[in-house]
């Protein structure tokens, strides 16, 4: 896999070169290749202008033509091909006011964030490293291209990206770069929360998240980020990789702040997942009996319960009560799930309409409670899931 993606993209570089232009792999894919890491996608940079790329290839998509990026479709795969460019006069600490297309590779890579991401590589795997990025990879360190403060003034997101790379790659941030981060940290208040969240989702799952998270707090970065600035982050400790959703749920369980998730601007599905995790973090420590365990396993997704149990050490470190491992653990929840007679209300042999028809009464709030009682009776095997037995139970227990 280390070579495969490059080999599949090689014909694109060759075609561009056959038309008299330069073309290179660049960025994270080259860094990961040099580190022996798995490569997920490839970026190509070229001296050819966007119009020239469109002329060279039969199928293209102008996804960001004004910024020099054309999507080339080759063998049913999409490759982003971006023209060498120079950027000037960044506004709002996040985007350049002007982009110039250039023909020189050096001018292109000198605008990039960190030396480890500024290495280009041709189709024959020869590298072009103007800023000693390969030395920094060997030394396992993160250093900006050129003057650190200028790079962060241009785009404050680079501060969060640097901390994310520290977490993911287990690298150290050199002093000059970290000092510039501290100087410019307040500029992240101008960034959209969406851009920050993309980086935080990667940072929190990294192998060196412990040090990276401590540096986020040391820089007081959270003071400038919506949602997080409402929390006392000095009370939050992360010393092992977590999912983003578990992290946020942990914070909300530790420091409940109503409606705070709105500030994160994440999807409704993510919000729902986080709320489930908050509920589980609160419920699991209260599981004291077999019946409690059955109810929790029935009510919640098995993988969600496993996620919370996996985070037990972190939950405990953050002052949160954890589940009793003798009662609820990976084995017990799987065994309990396998023994459930039903897994959803839809599997019950009766529905609300059946009960209303049987009792010959109007629907009302009472019906929801009755259906819940029936569910619990079935999963705890107090009754069988048959229409006859359920309706007999209704006759004996429901008074409307």
N, C-alpha and C positions, 0 to 999 in steps of 0.2 A: 504493500500500500504506500510505502515511502516514495516509490518512483512512479507508481501507476498513474496518479492524477496528472503528474507532469508529462508523462509519455502520451497520455490521451490529449493533452493540450498542445503538445509540440507542433503538430501540423499548423496550428494557428500562428505560432511564432514564425515558422518557416515561410508561410504564405506572406506574412507581413514583410519579412526580410527579402523575399523574392521580388517584392515591389520597391525595394530600395530604402526601406525604413528599418529602424532598430526596434527590437521587441524583447522584453525580459519578463520573467516572473519576478514578483516583488512582494514585500510585506510579510505578513504572518506565515504564509506558506513556506517561504524561504527560511525564515527563522526556525520554524518547526522541523523542516527537513534537516537543517544543520544540527538540530538538537536530537534528531532521531525520534521525534514525536509523530503521532498520527496526524495526517494532513486532511482537512475537511473540505477546503475550497481553495481556489487559486485565483489570484489577481494578476492581470497582465498590464504592463505599462509600455507605451510605445511612443516613438517620435512622430508617427502618423497622426494627422488631425482626424477628428470624428468623421468628416465628409470622406476622407480618404479610406478610412476603415469601412465605411458603408459601400464604397466602390469596390473594395477588394473582396468582400464576402457577399454571398448570395442572400443570406438570411440574417438580418440584424434588427435589433430593437433599440430605439434611441431613449434609453431609460433615464439618462442624465446628460444629454448631448451638450447642453449649455455649460456644463462643468467638465466636459471632455470624456464622458463615459458612454460607451456603446456596448450593448449586450450582443455578443456574437453567438449565434446558434450553430453548433457544429456537432454532427452525429447525435442529434437530439439532446445535446447538453448545452447549457448556457454558460458563457464565459464573459466576465466583465473586462473590457479592454478600455483603458483610460490613457488619454494623451498626456505626455510629459507636460507639466504645468508649473507655473510660479504663482504664488498668491500674495496679495498685498492688502494692507489696511483692513485688518479684521475688525468687525463691529460686534458689539454686545458680547465680546469674549467668546464667540462661538463660530462665526462664519466670516469668510473673506468678502470684502466688498467688491473685489475685482479678481478675476482669474485670467492669467495670460498663458496661452499655449506656447511651449518652447520646444526646441529640437534637441536639447542637451540633457542627458540622463542625470548629471550631477545637479543641475538646477531643480530637477524634479525631486530627487531624494533628499535634498537639503531642507525641504519644507516639511518633512515627515517628523513624527513625534519623538521616537526613541531610536537610538542607534541600532538596536536589535531588529527594528522594523524597517530600517533604511538600506537593507542589503538587496541588491538586484542579482538575478541569476539568468544566464542565457540558456538556450535549448540544449547546450552541451554540458550543463551543470558548472559552468565557470562563473564564479561570483565577482561582483563589482561592489566593493565595500569601501566607500570614501570616508567613513566616520568610525572605523574600527569596531563595527558591530560584532564581528566574529570574535574579536578579543573579549568584548563584553559578555558574549554568550559563554565563552570558556571560563570567564571570571564570575559568571552568574550574577551579573549586575545590570541594573537599569539606569541608563544615562540618557539625557536628552540629546538631540542633534543640535549642535551649536549652543547658544546661550540659553540656559534653562528658563530664566524668567521670561524671555521673549517668547519661547514656545508656549508657555502657560498663559501669557497675555493674549496670544493669538486665539487659543481655544482652551478654555478652563477645563473642559472635559478631560483633557490630557492628564490632569492631576488624578482624577478617579481612574483613568485607564492605567496609569503608572502603578497605582495601588492594586489594581486588578491583576496586572502582569506579575507583581510581586507575589500575590496569592496563588495564581495559576502555575507560574513557572518555578516558584520557590527561589526567586532571585532577591538580592538586596538592592535597595535604592541608594545610589551614591550620595554622599553628603550634599554636594552642590545642588543636585536635583531636588533632594528632599527640602533643603533650605528654601529653594525657589517655590516649591509647593506651599510651604508655610507662608511665604510672603504673598502669594497670589490666591490663597485658599478662599477668600471672601468672594472672588469672582465666580465661584460655582453657583452663587445665588441667581445669576443671570441665565443659567442653563435650564432647559425644559426638564421637568421631572421624568419624562419618558426616556430621554437620552441617559439620564443618570441611572435609572432603574435597569436599563439594558446592561450597564457595566456592573452594577451591584449584584445582579443575578449570577454573573460569572465570578465575581470576587468571592461571594459567600460560599461557593462550592469548591474553591481552590484548596490545594494541599497545604498552603501556607497561610490560610485564612486567619489564623491566630495573630500573626505578626501584622498582617495587612489591616485587620480590624483594629488592633491597638493603635496603628498609625493613623487610621481614620479618626479615632478619638483624640489622639495626640495633636492632630492638625485642627481639631474642632470642626471637622468637615460637616458633621451632622447638623451643626447649628445653622447651616445655610441651605439645607435641603428640606423642602416641604414634606410633611408627615413626620419625618424623623426629628425635626426641631421641636416638636411638641412633647417629646419624650426625654427623660433623664437618661441619656445614653451611657453615663458613667455606671449605671446599674446593670447594663447589659454586657455580658461576657460571651464571646464566641471563640472557642479554642479547637473546634473541629469543623470540617466541612458540613454544611447544612443546605437543605433546599431553601430557596428564597421564601416560599410560602410558610415553611416551618419557622423560619427566623421571624417573620412578621407576626405570626401567631404567638410565638413566645413573648414578643414585646407586648402584644395586646393582652395576653393572659397575665403578664407581670404588672403592666401599667394600663388598665382599661381606660381608653379615651374614646368616647362615643363619636361615631361618624368619622373617625380619623382616616379610614381607608379611602375616602373620596379624594383626599389630597394626593394619593399615589397614582391616580389615573391608570389603573390596571384594568384588565378585562373583568366582566361580571363573573366569569367562570373562576378566575383567580381569587376574586373576593369571596366567592362561595367556598372555595377550597380552604382559604385561610380561616373563615368562620368555622368550618368543620374542624379544623385543627385546633382552634381556640376551645371549642366545645370538648374535644377529646382530651386536651391537656387538663381541663377542669374535671372531666368525668372519670377518666381512667384511675386516678388515685382513690376514687370512691367505690371501685369495684371490690366487693368483699365476699361475694358468694357466687356459686355456679349460676344462679338465676341472673345476677347482675351481669356476669360475663356473657351469657347467652343474649341478653338484651342489647348490650353494646355491640357485639359482633353482628347481630341482626340489623341494628340501626345504622351502622357505619361501614364504609368500604374497608375491606380487609387490608388493602395496601396502605390506606390512610392510618389505620391503627399501627401497622408495622413501622411507618415513618415516625410516628410519635414515640414509639418504644425505642427506636434506634437513636433518638435524640435525648434519651433519658439522662445521660451524663451532663449534657448542656443544660437541660431543664433544671436539674438539681443544682448546678453551679449558679444558676440565675435565681435561686431561692424558690423554685416552684416544686410542689410536691409531685412525686412520681408514683406510677402504678406499683403495686406489690408484685414483684417478679415471680413469686410462688403461685400466684393466682392467674396473672395475665402475662403471657410471654409468647414468643413466636410459635411455639408448639401448641400451647393451649388454645390460641385463637384459631389456628388452622383446624385443629380437631373439632372445636366447637362449630366452626363454619360448616365442616363436612357433615355434621350431625343434624343441622337445622332441617326441619321438615319443609319449610318454605324460606325463601330469601327476600321476597317482596310481597306487598299486600296483593298484588295482581295474581299471585299464585293461590290465594285463598279460594276455597270452593264456593264462597258466596261473595256478593258485593253489596254495596249500600242499597241498591235497588231491590235486591232479594229480601233484605231485612225489612224495608219499608212495605213491600208487598205482603210479606208474611204477617207483619203486625197490623197492616191496614191503617197506618198513621201517616201524617205528613213528616217530611224531612225537617231537620233542625240541628242545632249545635250538638244535641245529644248523640247524633249518629257517628260523628267523628270519634267521640269517646268510646262508644260501643265497639266500633271497628278496631280501635287500639286494644281494647280489652280482649277481643277475639284473637288478634295477632299474638299478644303475649301468652294467651292460654295455649295457642297452637305451638309456638316455638319452645315453650317450656313443657310441652307434651302433657298438658292437663286435659287436652281434648284432641281428637283426631281431626284432620283437615277434610271432613266430609260434610256435605250440605245438611244431611240429616242430623248429625251430631251438633253442628253449629247452631242450627235452628232450635234444637231442643235446649241448648244452653241459653239462647236468646229468650225462649219462653220462660225459663226458670230465673233469669237474672235481670231482664230488661223491663223496667216499668216506665212507660211514657205518659 
